[in-house]
């Protein structure tokens, strides 16, 4: 019954939005959904026991218990408050951290509940150590999510339910079930552009909010028939130029952006902090001008430390862009949802010139176009004024399929993919794409004809 009601609610909302759009204007009595605006940061901290808890009973990696004890949680919270005194953050707790009976973890759980009560922080669950679909069936994932959220409700009290789930990767069916089972409409459900790093591959989606299709978690829903009313969010904001690489190809790190491992740990404090700010500026300067809003996000495991660097970054952002709102994952997703009842208005654009960090060549410029029908990336050398080459063209109107059982590869690749892992993934001029694909692109962005 809940699923049928959800469908009716969607249709009613879409119909209302359409009616409002047709009546807006001369009458002024009704208005279409207003544009989503502003600059937003969401910061997520993970509290866990093992480095990667892929199932309830199986872990991969190191035991990190001592690095997640209360002293480290307090240090992370203090760093966040220093950087964003009026901000709110999201805490994601793992399965083992929820059930561990050591006194340190009992105190840790009380701390997280107190941060919700005192600051309004969100406390939610992270299933599978980011990689739940890679190691669990859909039924196992659903069961674990429901059990864990039940434990969090007891931990926080007052029948608490978070507004979002933090998942790293999450299959489409479990995002649908998250709405049906828990009434949660926001999921950090994809790691944008990740491929050949860590324990899962998932390239092919768009890096800003969208409603996923029932066919594939990386495919934006094309209409009411495949619409899942769960806003899917990226987990890590990355430098667009480094993100085009496959894993560590060429000796570079494709995940370079606002995360501390890739920046401060690998590049040093001064250079690392500069890259964090340069990546933020991609979204808060040019991106904000192109899209009307900017969104920067990151998941920092509490065990990593870097609490002072978090404080520095948030404070530097606040000084440079005073209007920035630092909100929980759930708050951000629901704010976006208020202004976007469907994917019909998706039209994200980004334009970056390299920052000079490793893998982000200062002579290169990349343009991204992301909408409901496709995503397109163009690359050229702006110093030499070389022709623009398409390095990615992923169509979302084509049928897509997720894996039917746990496996590493969860990407969505069809016409052309920026990672270059298949024979057909060779950069090409727009004029070298099929006439059908050119028609699709130029119908949406006629100005690109001059770059063909």
C-alpha positions in Angstrom: 0.0 0.0 0.0 2.8 2.4 0.8 4.3 2.0 -2.6 1.0 2.7 -4.3 0.5 5.8 -2.2 4.0 7.0 -2.9 3.2 6.7 -6.7 0.0 8.6 -6.3 1.8 11.3 -4.3 4.4 11.6 -7.0 1.8 11.9 -9.8 -0.2 14.4 -7.8 2.9 16.5 -7.1 4.0 16.4 -10.8 0.5 17.3 -11.9 0.4 20.2 -9.5 3.8 21.4 -10.7 2.7 21.2 -14.3 -0.5 23.1 -13.6 1.3 25.7 -11.7 3.7 26.3 -14.5 0.9 26.7 -17.0 -1.0 29.1 -14.9 2.0 31.2 -13.8 2.7 34.4 -15.6 -0.2 36.8 -16.3 -2.4 35.5 -13.6 0.3 35.2 -11.0 -2.0 33.1 -8.9 0.1 30.0 -8.9 3.9 29.6 -9.3 6.1 26.8 -10.6 8.6 25.3 -8.2 11.1 28.1 -7.4 14.8 27.6 -8.4 17.0 26.1 -5.8 19.7 28.6 -4.7 22.6 29.0 -2.3 25.9 27.5 -1.3 25.9 24.3 0.7 28.4 22.1 2.5 27.5 18.8 4.0 30.1 17.1 6.2 29.7 13.5 7.3 31.9 11.8 9.9 31.9 8.0 10.1 32.2 6.2 13.4 33.1 2.5 13.0 35.1 -0.5 14.5 36.7 -2.0 11.4 38.0 -0.2 8.4 35.5 -1.8 6.0 32.6 -3.7 7.6 31.2 -5.3 4.4 28.6 -7.4 6.1 27.2 -7.8 9.6 29.8 -10.5 10.3 32.6 -9.9 7.8 35.2 -7.1 7.8 38.1 -6.2 5.4 41.0 -4.1 6.5 42.3 -2.9 9.9 40.7 -2.8 13.3 40.2 0.9 14.0 38.4 0.6 17.4 40.9 2.7 19.3 40.7 5.5 16.7 36.9 5.7 17.1 36.9 6.0 20.9 35.2 9.1 22.5 38.3 11.2 22.6 38.5 11.1 18.8 34.8 11.8 18.3 35.0 14.8 20.6 38.0 16.1 18.7 36.1 15.8 15.4 33.1 17.5 16.8 35.2 20.3 18.3 36.9 20.8 14.9 33.7 21.0 13.1 32.2 23.6 15.6 35.3 25.8 15.4 35.0 25.9 11.6 31.2 26.2 11.4 29.8 27.4 14.8 26.2 27.5 13.6 26.5 24.5 11.3 25.1 21.0 11.6 26.8 17.8 10.6 25.8 14.2 9.9 27.3 11.3 11.9 27.2 7.8 10.2 27.7 4.9 12.5 28.5 1.4 11.4 26.8 -1.9 12.4 29.7 -3.0 14.7 29.8 0.4 16.3 26.1 0.1 17.0 26.4 -3.3 18.8 29.9 -3.1 20.4 29.4 -3.4 24.2 32.8 -2.0 25.2 32.4 1.0 27.5 34.1 3.2 25.0 31.5 2.4 22.3 28.7 2.8 24.8 30.0 6.2 25.6 30.5 6.9 21.9 26.8 6.2 21.1 25.8 8.5 24.0 28.0 11.2 22.6 26.4 11.0 19.1 22.9 11.2 20.7 24.0 14.2 22.7 25.2 16.0 19.6 21.8 15.5 18.0 20.1 16.9 21.2 22.6 19.8 21.6 23.4 20.9 18.0 20.8 19.3 15.8 23.3 17.0 14.2 21.9 14.0 12.2 22.8 10.5 13.3 22.3 7.8 10.7 23.6 4.4 9.6 26.3 3.4 7.1 25.8 -0.1 5.7 28.5 -2.3 4.2 31.4 0.1 4.9 30.5 2.1 1.7 30.2 -1.1 -0.3 27.0 -2.9 0.7 25.8 -3.9 -2.9 29.3 -5.3 -3.6 29.1 -7.8 -0.8 25.4 -8.2 0.1 22.1 -9.2 -1.6 19.4 -6.6 -1.7 17.4 -8.5 0.9 20.4 -8.6 3.3 20.9 -4.8 2.8 17.3 -4.0 3.4 17.2 -6.1 6.6 20.4 -4.6 8.0 19.3 -1.0 7.3 15.9 -1.5 9.0 17.5 -3.2 12.0 20.2 -0.6 12.3 17.8 2.3 12.1 15.8 0.7 14.8 18.8 0.6 17.1 19.6 4.2 16.3 16.0 5.2 17.2 16.6 3.6 20.7 20.0 5.2 20.9 18.9 8.7 20.2 15.4 8.4 21.7 12.0 9.8 21.0 11.4 7.5 18.1 14.1 9.3 16.2 14.5 8.7 12.5 17.3 10.4 10.5 16.4 12.3 7.3 19.0 10.5 5.3 21.0 7.3 4.9 24.8 7.4 4.3 25.7 4.4 2.1 28.6 5.1 -0.2 26.9 2.9 -2.8 23.3 1.9 -2.7 21.3 0.0 -5.3 18.1 1.5 -6.7 15.7 -1.0 -5.1 17.0 -0.3 -1.6 16.6 3.4 -2.1 13.0 2.7 -3.1 12.6 0.5 0.0 14.2 3.2 2.2 11.2 5.4 1.4 8.7 2.6 1.8 10.1 1.2 5.0 11.4 4.2 6.8 10.0 7.3 5.1 13.5 8.5 4.4 13.8 10.5 1.1 17.5 11.2 1.0 20.4 8.8 0.4 24.0 9.4 -0.1 23.9 6.6 -2.6 26.8 7.1 -5.1 30.5 7.9 -5.1 30.8 10.0 -8.3 33.4 9.0 -10.8 35.0 6.3 -8.6 36.6 3.5 -10.6 39.6 1.2 -9.8 39.9 2.5 -6.3 38.9 0.8 -3.0 36.4 -2.0 -3.1 33.8 -0.8 -5.6 33.4 0.8 -9.1 30.6 3.2 -9.8 31.2 5.7 -12.7 28.5 7.0 -14.9 26.2 9.2 -12.8 25.8 12.9 -12.2 27.4 14.6 -9.2 24.5 16.8 -8.1 21.2 15.7 -6.7 18.8 13.6 -8.7 16.0 11.1 -8.3 17.3 7.6 -9.4 15.6 5.4 -11.8 14.3 2.0 -10.7 16.5 0.5 -13.5 19.9 1.7 -12.1 21.0 3.9 -9.2 23.2 6.0 -11.5 20.5 6.7 -14.0 18.2 9.7 -13.3 14.5 8.7 -13.5 13.1 9.5 -16.9 9.5 9.9 -15.7 6.8 8.7 -13.3 7.1 5.0 -14.3 10.7 4.7 -13.0 10.8 7.5 -10.5 12.2 6.7 -7.0 11.3 9.5 -4.5 14.6 9.4 -2.8 17.2 12.2 -3.5 20.5 10.5 -4.4 23.6 12.5 -3.4 27.3 12.2 -4.1 29.7 11.3 -1.3 32.9 13.1 -2.2 33.4 16.4 -4.2 36.4 15.9 -6.4 38.5 18.0 -8.8 36.8 17.4 -12.2 40.1 17.0 -14.0 41.6 14.4 -11.6 38.2 12.6 -11.5 38.5 11.8 -15.2 41.3 9.4 -14.5 40.9 5.7 -13.9 42.0 5.1 -10.3 45.7 5.9 -10.0 46.4 5.9 -13.8 49.5 7.9 -14.6 50.5 8.0 -10.9 47.7 10.4 -10.0 44.8 10.1 -7.6 41.4 10.4 -9.3 39.7 11.2 -5.9 41.6 14.4 -5.3 39.3 17.1 -4.0 38.2 18.0 -0.5 39.1 14.8 1.2 42.1 14.8 3.7 43.7 11.6 2.5 44.2 12.7 -1.1 45.0 16.4 -0.3 46.7 17.0 3.1 48.1 13.5 3.6 49.5 13.2 0.1 50.3 16.8 -0.8 51.2 18.3 2.6 49.2 20.9 4.6 49.8 24.0 2.4 49.4 22.4 -1.0 46.6 20.1 0.2 44.6 22.9 1.8 44.9 25.0 -1.4 43.5 22.1 -3.5 40.6 21.8 -1.0 39.8 25.5 -1.6 40.3 25.3 -5.3 37.9 22.4 -5.6 35.4 24.2 -3.4 35.7 27.2 -5.7 34.8 25.1 -8.7 31.3 24.8 -7.2 31.0 28.0 -5.2 32.2 30.4 -7.9 31.8 29.2 -11.5 29.5 26.4 -10.7 27.3 28.6 -8.6 27.0 31.1 -11.5 26.1 28.4 -13.9 23.7 26.4 -11.7 22.3 28.9 -9.3 23.6 26.9 -6.3 26.7 25.1 -5.2 27.1 21.8 -3.4 30.3 20.5 -1.8 30.4 17.4 0.3 32.8 14.9 1.9 32.8 11.9 4.2 35.7 12.0 6.7 36.2 8.9 8.8 36.7 9.9 12.5 39.6 7.5 12.6 41.6 9.7 10.1 42.0 12.7 12.4 42.7 16.0 10.5 40.3 17.7 12.9 42.2 21.0 12.7 42.2 20.9 8.9 38.5 20.4 8.9 38.1 23.5 11.1 40.5 25.5 8.9 38.6 24.5 5.7 35.2 25.4 7.0 36.4 28.7 8.4 38.2 29.6 5.2 35.0 28.8 3.2 32.9 30.9 5.6 35.3 33.8 5.2 35.4 33.6 1.4 31.7 32.8 0.8 29.9 34.1 3.9 26.5 32.9 2.7 27.5 29.2 2.8 25.2 27.0 4.8 26.7 24.0 6.5 23.8 21.6 6.9 23.1 17.9 7.5 22.9 15.5 4.6 19.2 15.1 5.2 18.5 18.8 5.4 20.3 19.5 2.1 18.5 16.7 0.2 15.1 17.8 1.5 15.7 21.4 0.7 16.6 20.4 -2.9 13.5 18.2 -3.0 11.2 21.0 -2.1 12.2 22.8 -5.3 12.5 19.8 -7.6 9.5 17.4 -7.6 11.0 15.5 -10.6 14.2 15.4 -12.7 12.6 17.4 -15.5 14.6 20.6 -14.6 18.0 18.9 -14.2 20.6 20.9 -16.1 23.9 21.0 -14.3 26.9 22.6 -15.9 30.5 22.9 -14.7 33.6 24.6 -16.1 37.1 24.1 -14.6 40.6 25.0 -15.5 43.2 22.9 -13.9 44.3 23.8 -10.4 47.9 22.7 -10.9 47.6 19.9 -8.4 48.9 16.5 -9.5 46.5 15.3 -12.2 44.8 18.7 -12.6 46.9 20.2 -15.4 46.7 24.0 -15.4 46.7 24.1 -19.2 43.5 21.9 -19.5 39.9 23.0 -19.2 37.0 20.6 -18.8 33.3 21.4 -19.3 30.5 19.1 -17.9 26.9 19.0 -19.0 24.6 16.8 -16.9 20.8 16.5 -17.3 18.1 13.9 -17.2 18.8 12.7 -20.8 22.6 12.4 -20.7 25.9 13.6 -19.3 28.7 15.0 -21.5 32.3 16.0 -20.8 34.5 18.1 -23.1 38.2 18.6 -22.7 40.8 20.9 -24.4 44.1 22.7 -23.8 43.0 26.3 -23.4 46.6 27.6 -23.6 47.1 26.1 -27.0 43.5 26.5 -28.0 43.2 22.9 -29.1 39.9 21.5 -30.3 37.3 20.4 -27.7 37.2 16.7 -27.4 34.4 14.7 -26.0 35.7 12.3 -23.3 32.4 11.2 -21.9 28.9 10.8 -23.3 26.6 8.7 -21.2 23.0 8.4 -22.4 20.3 8.0 -19.7 17.4 7.3 -22.1 18.8 3.8 -22.8 17.7 0.8 -20.8 20.1 0.1 -17.9 20.6 -2.9 -15.6 22.2 -3.2 -12.2 24.0 -6.4 -11.2 21.7 -9.1 -10.0 24.1 -10.3 -7.4 27.0 -8.9 -5.3 30.0 -7.9 -7.5 32.5 -5.1 -7.7 31.4 -3.4 -10.9 28.4 -1.1 -10.5 29.1 1.5 -13.2 26.8 2.8 -16.0 28.8 3.0 -19.2 27.4 3.1 -22.8 28.5 5.5 -25.6 31.7 7.0 -24.3 33.2 6.9 -20.8 35.9 9.2 -19.4 37.8 6.5 -17.6 39.0 5.0 -20.9 38.7 1.4 -19.8 37.0 0.1 -23.0 38.2 0.1 -26.6 35.6 2.6 -27.7 36.5 5.1 -24.9 38.7 7.3 -27.1 38.3 11.1 -27.0 36.6 12.4 -30.1 35.2 15.5 -31.7 31.5 16.1 -31.3 31.3 15.8 -35.0 32.6 12.3 -34.8 29.7 11.1 -32.7 26.7 9.5 -34.4 24.3 11.9 -36.1 21.6 10.8 -33.6 23.9 11.6 -30.6 24.8 15.0 -32.1 21.2 15.8 -32.5 20.5 15.0 -28.9 23.4 17.2 -27.7 22.7 20.2 -30.0 19.0 20.1 -29.2 19.8 20.6 -25.6 22.9 22.8 -26.0 22.8 24.5 -29.4 25.8 26.6 -28.5 28.0 23.5 -28.7 27.7 23.4 -32.5 30.5 25.9 -32.6 32.8 23.4 -30.8 32.0 20.4 -33.0 
